[in-house]
């Protein structure tokens, strides 16, 4: 596959495949359910037509259209866990393409998503990465999914600002764990984050610039109650984010009052201004789709794949 050249900032049009409003608001899990229902209906149609043969048929059979048959692929996918430097057991799911020393992508979910790392398993892009030769490791951030909050005697069992500032330690734990896996090439690691997980991907690229070769932030943006940006790497020594692709919808905003909205495109541009080259910002014109919804467009998932091919 020929790698695409990336300008520092670009505009992307919403592919015709997803121009319908239905597709813009369709969730990943709904897409999988729709696909499952489609195949289920096909099986029912075949069964009905197969039972409509002549009453004199001695050997009735189910007759249907000739469907293409592919070789198929099986991927090893396992639940895994590993410890962070501050003593948290981090849960994850590891998918492998087969063979040794494969480039590997760490996937970070949106902050506050109850599905945690499973949001990636419900999305087709997880399989797309495997099909393109990348091992895939999802991580559950602290306080999400199967990863617990720190046991630090806090009065209330809920996320604190300090937890958000330490999310990148889950990525560090994943990097350390992957170094011990024969299936992963530890010299070719990337990180992709969705929503607030895009912030974590950016911070991880800055905190571990020698360990991660490429990063992608899809609709990054996280603010506190005073609209102050969160999870942007403040206080980290030798912070050096680089080789980041930012993907965001042009109309993706977060209203906080009748008069004021927070801009995800603006947040992406701000992070890009603090990122060392190479970097690129892809603004998808005319849509408000957020996070993984953007990757339902084949052109945008290919954009991410091209970025990985170019830099990983």
N, C-alpha and C positions, 0 to 999 in steps of 0.2 A: 504494500500500500504506500502510495506516494504521500509524504508528509506535506501538510498545508503550511504556507507561510502566514504568519499572523501579524497584522499591524497592531500598534499599541492600543487603538480603540477602533471599534467597527460597529456598524449597524447591521442587524440581521432581520430579515422579513419572516413573518410567521408562515411556515410551510403550508401548502394547500391541504395537506393531509389533516391538519388540525385547525382549519379556519372556522369550522362550525363551533358555535358556542358550547354545544354539548361536549365536544372534546376538550375545550379549554377548562371546563370545571370538572371533568371526569377524573376521579382518583385512580391511583395505581391498582388498588385492590378491586375497584369496580371494573377496570379493564380486564383483569384476570378472571373475574367472575363472568363477565360478558363472553370472554373467549371460551370458558368452560361450558356455558350455556349453549354457545354456538355448536360446539362439538357434540354436546348432548342431544340437541335437536337433530343434528345430522344422523346420529345413531338411531333415533326414533323414526326418522323418515325412511332409512334403509330397512328397518324392521317391518314397517307398515307395508312398503312396496314388496318386500320379500314374501309377505304372507298372502299376497294377492295373486298367486299363481293358479294354474288350472287345477280343478279338483282331482283330475286324473294323474297329476304328477306323482310319480313313484318316489322321486328324490327331490323334494322341494329345497330351494336354496335362496339365500338372500342375495339379491342383485342390486348393485349400486354403481355409481360413477367410478371410473378409474382414477384414483387419487395418486399423486406422485409419492414415491417411497424414497426416503432419504436414509443415509447410513445411520444417522442418529449419533448422539454423543452422551456419555455418562460422565458426570463430574462428581468427585468425592466432596461432600459437604458435611462438615462436622461442627458441633458445638465445642468451643474451646474456652479456656480462661487463663489468665496470667496476672501477675501482681504488679501494681504501680509502685513507684519509689516511695510513696507515702502510705503504703500498706493496704491498698484497696484491691480486692479481687475483681478484675475487669472481665466481664463476659463478652464473648464474641462468637461469630460464625465464620468458619474458614472454608472457602471453596477453592478447589485446585483443578488445574487443567490437565494434570498428569505430567510425569517427568520431573526432573530436578532443575533447580536454579531458574525458575520462571520469574519474570517481572511481576510485582505484586502491588495491588492498589488497596489502601486502607480507606474504608468508607465511614464517614461520621454522620450520624442522623441529626435531625433538627432538634433544637433545645425545647424541652417541654412536650415532646411527642411520646405518648404512652407506648407506642409500638417500639420505640427506641431503634436499635439496629435492625429490627424486623421490617421497618419501613422499606429498607433496601431489598429485602427478600421478596416483598410484594411487588416490586418494581421490575420491569423487564430489563433495566440497565444492568442489574446484577448478572443476569445471564449473558447479556451483550458483552460484558467485559470478559467473561469466561470464554465465549465464542471467539474473541479476538486475541486469546492467548495470555490473558492476565489472571493470575491468582487473585482472589478477592477476600479481604478480611474486614468484616463489620465489627464495630465496637459499640458497646453500650456505655454511654457516659455515666459518671457517678450520679446516683439518684435517679437513673433511668433503667427500665428493663430489669435485667438480672444483676446489674451492678449497684451495690448498696452505697449509701452515703458514708462518709468517714465516721468512724467510732470515736468521736472527740468530745463526747459528753454534752453536745448541744441540747438546749432546752426543748426545741421543737424539731421534729424530724422532717425538715424541709431544706430545699436548696438555699444556700447563702451566696452572697456575692463572691466570697472567697472560693466557693466551689466552682463557680463559673470561670474564675481566673486560673483554676487548676485543671480545667478540662483537657488542656494539651498534654497533661501527664498520662492520660489514657492512650494517646497516640504514641507517646514515648514508650509506654509499656508494650504496645503492639510492635514497635520497631525492635525492641529488645527481644521479644518472643520470636519474631520472624528471623532474627539472626541465627536462631537455633534450629530452624526448619530447613531440611535439605531441599524441600520443594520450592523454596523462595530464594531469589537472588537478592540478598540484602543490599547490594550496590545499586539496585534498580527498584526503588520504592517510591510510590506516589501517594498522595492523600486527596480525597474528594469529600467535600462537605456540603450538606443540604441545609438551606435556611441558616439558623444560628450555628449549625455545624459547619457552614462555610466560614464563619468567623474562626472556629476552632482550626479548620484547615489552614487558614491564613496565619494564625498564631503558631501552629506547629511548624509551618515552613520557616517562620522567623526564628523560632526557638531551636530548631534542629536543622539548620541549613545544609549541613554536610551529610545528613542521613536521608533526607528526602530530596528527590531529584525534580519533582514536578507537583504542582497542586492545582486544584480547581475549586472555586467557591461558587455555588449556585444559589443565587438570591441571598447573599449574606446580609445581615442586619440584626442588631440586638441593642436595645436601649433600656435604661432604667426609667423610673417614673418621672424623672426630670428631663427626659429625652437626651440624656448623656450616653454616648456610645459605650457599649460593654464588650468585653472579650476582644481587645485589639492589641494585646501584647504589652501593655504598660507594665513597667517594672522588671521586665525580663532583660538580663544582661546580654550584651552582644546580639541583640535582636536584628535579624537580617533576612526578612522575607524576600523571596525571589521566585521566578519561574511560575507565576500564577496566572491562570485564566479565570476571569470573572464573567459569569453569565447571569443576566437579569432581564426581566420584562420592563419595558419602558414605562408602563402605567402601573407598576407594582408599588403601591403606597400603603402606609398604615395610618389611618385617620386616628387622631387623638382628641380632636374636638371638631366643632363645626367649621372652624376656620383654619385649623392646622393639621397637616399630615406629614408623616415621616417618609422619606423617599429611599427605597431600596436601591434604585439606580445611583442616587447620590452617595449612598453608603459604599457601593462598589467602587465608584470613582475615587472616593476618599481613601479607601484601602489601596487602590491601585497607585495613588500618588505617593504612598509610603512603601511601595514594593519596588525592589530593584529589577532591572531588566534580566531576562525577557519577561514581558507581561502583556496582557491583552484584556480588553473589556468588550464583551459582546452584548450589546443592548438590543433586545428583541422588540422591534417597533410595533406599537399599537396594541399590546396585550398586557394584562395584569396577572397572567399566570405566574405562580410562585413555586420555587423549588423544583421538586421532581416532576411537576406538571410540565415544566419546560422541556424536559427530556422526552416527552411523548412525541415531539417532532423529530423525525429521523435526522433532519439536517443538523439539529443541535446535539443529539447524541453523537453524531459523526464528528461534529466540531470538537467535542471532548476527546473522542478517540484520536483525532488528528493531533491534538495537543500532546497527548500521551506518547503517540508515535514519534513526535518530533523531539521530545525532551526526555523520554524514559528509555 
